[in-house]
Amino acid sequence: MTAKPSLALRATAIAGIVFLHFPLLVILLYAFTTEDRTYQFPPPGLTLKWFGIAFARADMWDALWLSVRVAAVATLVALVLGTMVAGAMYRFNFLGKDVITLSFILPIALPGILTGIALLTSIKRVGLEPSFWTIVIGHATFCVVTVYNNVVARFRRMSYSQIEASMDLGADWFQTFRHVVLPSVATALLAGGMLAFALSFDEVIVTTFTAGSDKTLPIWFLGELFKPRERPVTNVVAIFVTAVTFVPILLSQRLTQSAEDLHGGGKTT
């Protein structure tokens, strides 16, 4: 039987959730205000006109499209590299494996400004100019970690005897990967890919150092924050960014939870 949490623990959890999400509720409320320069409460009136103004901005759509392209390419790179590294770390034991694992996951733990400065220095040192591809490289450094963590955890729950049995029955490596390995890690790949996309889509600091003159949606958003008359428009875009990142994270959590239940990890006795 699973022990029920105490009333104090539940109250603390609810208070923490409210504390974390209250600023988002403020942004949501003032995306509908009729005034463009004030945050007075209660709002003097409510309107939908700011949504029309925001979605009519060509520069916003250009920034959005760039963010989507960067996130998609960075996620694709992360899926390939993260899966390959996860398979190697799962299959082989060698001297220094723990050090390599730590080095691999370190970028996601470092402050974004350190990663951004390091990437910009490296890019300049090899003679490259900040562009679309440098943004992709910067985002891939932490997206790979997200995919790796999901896939290697799934590999550890999969018995290697399944792969050996497939080989013993005459399947080559591609058939084994397609019919045995891929079905076992498919949900982990999908969950890791969606998390990577969400992280890449709203990344600001690393993008700032690697973007050059290109503006992704988060950078566009930061620029608009310094224009007082554009506050309701930035609130609308903030809601849009939150929704775009929330959906993949929610789906990823659902997929991970379903996979754990399938493998018998959803019950605690």
C-alpha positions in Angstrom: 0.0 0.0 0.0 1.2 3.5 -0.8 1.3 5.8 2.2 -0.9 8.9 1.8 0.9 12.3 2.3 0.1 14.3 5.4 -2.0 17.4 5.3 1.0 19.6 6.0 3.0 18.0 3.1 0.1 18.5 0.7 -0.4 22.1 1.8 3.3 22.8 1.4 3.3 21.3 -2.1 0.2 23.4 -3.1 1.9 26.5 -1.7 5.0 25.8 -3.7 3.0 25.3 -6.9 1.1 28.6 -6.4 4.4 30.4 -5.7 6.0 29.1 -8.9 3.0 29.7 -11.2 1.6 33.0 -9.8 3.8 35.2 -12.1 2.4 33.3 -15.1 -1.1 34.1 -13.9 -0.2 37.8 -13.7 1.1 37.7 -17.3 -2.0 35.9 -18.4 -4.2 38.5 -16.8 -2.4 41.6 -18.2 -2.4 40.2 -21.7 -6.1 41.2 -21.7 -5.8 44.6 -20.1 -7.1 47.7 -22.0 -4.2 49.8 -20.8 -0.7 49.5 -22.4 1.5 51.0 -19.7 0.1 50.0 -16.4 -0.1 47.0 -14.2 -2.7 48.4 -11.9 -5.0 45.9 -10.1 -7.7 45.2 -10.9 -7.1 46.0 -14.6 -9.2 48.9 -15.9 -10.8 46.7 -18.5 -10.3 43.6 -20.6 -9.8 43.2 -24.3 -8.6 40.8 -27.0 -7.0 43.5 -29.2 -3.4 42.8 -28.1 -3.6 39.2 -29.5 -4.5 40.7 -33.0 -1.7 43.2 -32.7 0.9 40.6 -31.6 -0.1 38.0 -34.3 0.0 40.8 -37.0 3.7 41.5 -36.3 5.8 40.1 -39.1 9.0 40.3 -37.0 7.4 38.1 -34.3 6.5 35.4 -36.9 10.1 35.6 -38.4 11.5 35.1 -34.9 9.0 32.3 -34.2 9.9 30.5 -37.4 13.6 30.8 -36.7 13.1 29.3 -33.2 11.1 26.4 -34.6 13.8 25.6 -37.2 16.6 25.8 -34.6 14.7 23.7 -32.1 13.8 21.1 -34.8 17.4 20.7 -36.1 19.0 20.8 -32.6 16.5 18.1 -31.5 17.3 15.9 -34.5 21.0 16.2 -33.8 20.4 15.4 -30.1 18.3 12.3 -31.0 21.1 10.8 -33.1 24.1 11.7 -30.9 22.2 11.1 -27.6 21.0 7.7 -28.6 24.5 6.6 -29.9 26.2 7.7 -26.7 23.5 6.1 -24.5 23.9 2.8 -26.4 27.7 2.9 -26.0 27.5 3.7 -22.3 25.0 1.0 -21.7 26.8 -1.7 -23.6 30.5 -1.2 -22.7 32.5 -0.9 -19.5 35.9 0.8 -19.7 38.3 2.8 -17.6 37.1 6.4 -17.1 33.5 5.7 -18.0 32.1 7.6 -15.0 34.3 10.6 -15.9 33.1 10.6 -19.5 29.5 10.3 -18.3 29.9 13.3 -16.0 31.6 15.3 -18.7 28.8 14.5 -21.1 25.9 15.6 -18.8 27.8 18.7 -17.4 26.6 21.2 -20.0 23.0 21.0 -18.7 24.2 21.7 -15.2 26.4 24.7 -16.0 24.9 28.2 -16.0 23.8 29.2 -19.5 26.1 32.3 -19.5 29.2 30.1 -19.0 28.1 27.8 -21.9 27.4 30.8 -24.1 30.7 32.5 -23.5 32.6 29.3 -24.0 30.7 28.6 -27.3 31.3 32.2 -28.5 35.0 32.0 -27.8 35.3 28.6 -29.6 33.3 29.8 -32.6 35.5 32.9 -32.9 38.7 30.9 -32.5 37.9 28.6 -35.4 36.9 31.6 -37.6 33.2 31.1 -37.7 30.6 33.9 -37.6 27.5 33.5 -35.4 24.7 32.2 -37.6 21.8 29.7 -37.7 24.2 26.8 -37.4 26.1 28.2 -34.5 22.8 28.5 -32.6 22.0 24.9 -33.5 25.4 23.8 -32.1 24.9 25.8 -28.9 21.4 24.3 -28.4 22.6 20.8 -29.2 25.1 20.9 -26.3 22.3 20.6 -23.8 19.6 18.9 -25.9 21.9 15.9 -26.3 22.0 15.5 -22.6 18.2 15.5 -22.3 17.9 12.7 -24.9 20.8 10.8 -23.4 19.3 10.7 -19.9 16.0 9.4 -21.2 17.4 6.8 -23.5 20.1 5.4 -21.2 17.6 5.0 -18.4 15.4 2.9 -20.8 18.4 0.9 -21.9 19.1 0.0 -18.3 15.6 -1.5 -17.9 16.0 -3.6 -21.1 17.7 -7.0 -20.8 20.7 -7.4 -23.2 19.6 -11.0 -23.6 16.9 -9.8 -26.0 19.5 -8.4 -28.3 21.6 -11.6 -28.1 18.5 -13.8 -28.8 17.8 -11.7 -31.9 21.3 -12.2 -33.2 21.2 -15.9 -32.4 18.1 -16.2 -34.5 19.9 -14.8 -37.5 19.0 -11.1 -37.4 21.6 -8.7 -38.5 22.4 -5.5 -36.5 19.9 -3.4 -38.4 17.0 -5.9 -38.0 17.9 -6.2 -34.3 17.8 -2.4 -33.9 14.6 -2.1 -35.8 12.6 -4.9 -34.3 14.1 -5.2 -30.8 15.9 -2.1 -29.7 13.8 0.7 -31.3 10.4 -0.5 -29.9 11.9 -0.7 -26.4 13.3 2.8 -26.5 10.8 4.5 -28.8 8.9 6.3 -26.0 12.1 7.4 -24.4 13.3 8.8 -27.7 10.0 10.6 -28.2 9.9 12.0 -24.6 13.6 13.1 -24.8 13.0 14.7 -28.2 10.0 16.7 -27.0 11.9 17.8 -23.9 14.9 18.8 -26.1 12.6 20.8 -28.4 11.0 22.6 -25.5 14.3 23.5 -24.0 15.7 24.7 -27.3 12.6 26.7 -28.2 12.8 29.0 -25.2 16.5 29.1 -24.6 17.7 32.8 -24.3 21.2 33.0 -22.8 23.1 30.5 -25.1 21.2 31.9 -28.1 22.3 35.5 -27.3 25.9 34.5 -27.6 25.6 32.3 -30.7 22.9 34.1 -32.7 24.7 37.1 -34.2 22.1 39.3 -35.9 19.5 36.5 -36.0 16.6 36.9 -33.5 14.9 33.8 -32.2 11.6 34.4 -30.4 13.0 34.6 -26.8 15.6 37.3 -28.0 12.8 39.2 -29.8 10.8 38.9 -26.6 13.6 40.4 -24.5 14.0 43.3 -26.9 10.3 44.1 -26.6 10.4 44.2 -22.8 12.2 47.6 -22.9 9.3 49.2 -24.8 6.7 50.3 -22.3 3.9 50.6 -24.8 4.5 47.0 -26.0 3.9 45.4 -22.6 0.6 43.8 -23.4 2.0 42.5 -26.7 5.0 40.9 -24.9 2.5 39.3 -22.4 0.6 37.8 -25.3 3.8 36.4 -26.8 4.9 35.1 -23.3 1.6 33.2 -23.1 2.3 31.7 -26.5 5.9 30.7 -25.6 4.6 29.1 -22.4 2.0 27.1 -24.2 4.5 25.9 -26.9 6.9 24.7 -24.3 4.3 23.4 -21.9 2.7 20.9 -24.3 5.9 19.0 -25.2 6.9 18.8 -21.5 3.4 17.5 -20.5 3.4 14.9 -23.3 6.9 13.8 -22.4 5.9 13.4 -18.8 2.8 11.3 -19.8 4.9 9.1 -22.1 7.5 8.5 -19.4 4.8 7.7 -16.9 3.1 5.3 -19.3 6.4 3.6 -20.1 7.2 3.1 -16.4 3.7 1.6 -15.8 4.3 -0.8 -18.7 7.6 -1.9 -17.2 6.1 -2.4 -13.8 7.5 0.8 -12.3 4.2 2.6 -11.8 3.2 0.7 -8.6 4.8 0.9 -5.2 4.1 -1.6 -2.6 
